[in-house]
């Protein structure tokens, strides 16, 4: 996976897009990873995996029984707040 600084990314965006079609490209800002440029195909895969993850979580919750309102709120807050 290639890594590039943000200024180079700005100056060579077209070239960077072509590279991102083949593999993700990390964009660094102030020497630290800040963003990743990926192809639309890879993005679609991430969305599919996210949907599958939440489907699995819903099935697990259903198999374990329904959660109370408070338990549901606590679970969602733990996800949103890390």
Rosetta blueprint (number, residue, H / E / L):
1 X L
2 X E
3 X E
4 X E
5 X E
6 X H
7 X H
8 X H
9 X H
10 X H
11 X H
12 X L
13 X H
14 X H
15 X H
16 X H
17 X H
18 X H
19 X H
20 X H
21 X H
22 X H
23 X L
24 X L
25 X E
26 X E
27 X E
28 X E
29 X E
30 X L
31 X L
32 X E
33 X E
34 X E
35 X E
36 X E
37 X E
38 X L
39 X L
40 X H
41 X H
42 X H
43 X H
44 X H
45 X H
46 X H
47 X H
48 X H
49 X H
50 X H
51 X H
52 X H
53 X H
54 X H
55 X H
56 X H
57 X H
58 X H
59 X H
60 X H
61 X H
62 X H
63 X H
64 X H
65 X L
66 X L
67 X L
68 X L
69 X H
70 X H
71 X H
72 X H
73 X H
74 X H
75 X H
76 X H
77 X H
78 X H
79 X H
80 X H
81 X L
82 X L
